[in-house]
Amino acid sequence: MQVAIENMIHEIQKPVDQELSGSQRKAELQSIKQTAVDAKELIVERERLEQLIKTLKDNGELQEQRDYSGGFAEQFSK
């Protein structure tokens, strides 16, 4: 996962070709933007997994995440 994140960051850092114009330039910029979003998602997921591993090491067990939002009936009771 770390290697994938590093590769994505390397791709984002590459300058946009100055010879591109119009729709080609727009497509290139959109590709860079999507790569940045994907990299961010991977970083967030990696941090979540690292926190999960830390919790396991500290407690020796997984703590169940609780959902305190309203259930089905509560959502439609209004």
C-alpha positions in Angstrom: 0.0 0.0 0.0 2.9 2.4 0.8 4.5 1.8 -2.6 1.2 2.5 -4.3 0.8 5.8 -2.4 4.4 6.8 -3.2 3.8 6.0 -6.9 0.6 8.1 -6.9 2.4 11.0 -5.3 5.2 10.8 -7.8 2.6 10.9 -10.7 0.9 13.9 -9.2 4.2 15.8 -8.9 4.9 15.5 -12.6 4.3 18.8 -14.5 1.5 18.9 -17.0 2.8 18.9 -20.6 2.8 22.5 -21.8 2.1 21.4 -25.4 -1.3 20.0 -24.5 -4.3 22.3 -25.0 -8.1 22.2 -24.8 -9.7 18.9 -24.1 -6.3 17.0 -23.8 -5.1 19.4 -21.1 -8.4 19.1 -19.3 -8.3 15.3 -19.4 -4.7 15.4 -18.1 -5.7 17.7 -15.2 -8.7 15.5 -14.4 -6.5 12.5 -14.3 -4.1 14.2 -11.9 -7.1 15.2 -9.7 -8.4 11.7 -9.6 -5.0 10.3 -8.7 -4.8 12.8 -5.8 -8.3 11.7 -4.6 -7.3 8.0 -4.9 -4.1 8.6 -3.0 -5.9 10.4 -0.2 -8.3 7.5 0.1 -5.4 5.1 0.4 -3.7 7.2 3.0 -6.9 7.4 5.1 -7.4 3.6 4.8 -3.7 3.0 5.8 -4.1 5.2 8.9 -7.3 3.4 9.8 -5.5 0.1 9.5 -2.5 1.3 11.5 -4.9 2.5 14.3 -6.6 -1.0 14.2 -3.3 -2.7 14.6 -2.3 -0.4 17.4 -5.6 -1.1 19.2 -5.0 -4.8 18.8 -1.5 -4.6 20.2 -2.6 -2.4 23.2 -5.8 -4.3 24.1 -5.3 -7.7 22.5 -8.8 -7.5 21.1 -10.9 -5.6 18.6 -13.3 -3.1 20.0 -16.6 -3.1 18.2 -17.6 0.2 16.7 -21.0 1.2 17.9 -23.6 2.9 15.7 -25.5 5.4 17.8 -27.6 6.7 14.8 -31.3 6.0 14.8 -32.5 2.7 13.5 -35.0 2.1 10.6 -38.1 2.9 12.6 -36.5 6.0 14.2 -35.6 7.4 10.8 -39.1 7.3 9.5 -41.0 8.2 12.7 -41.3 11.9 11.9 
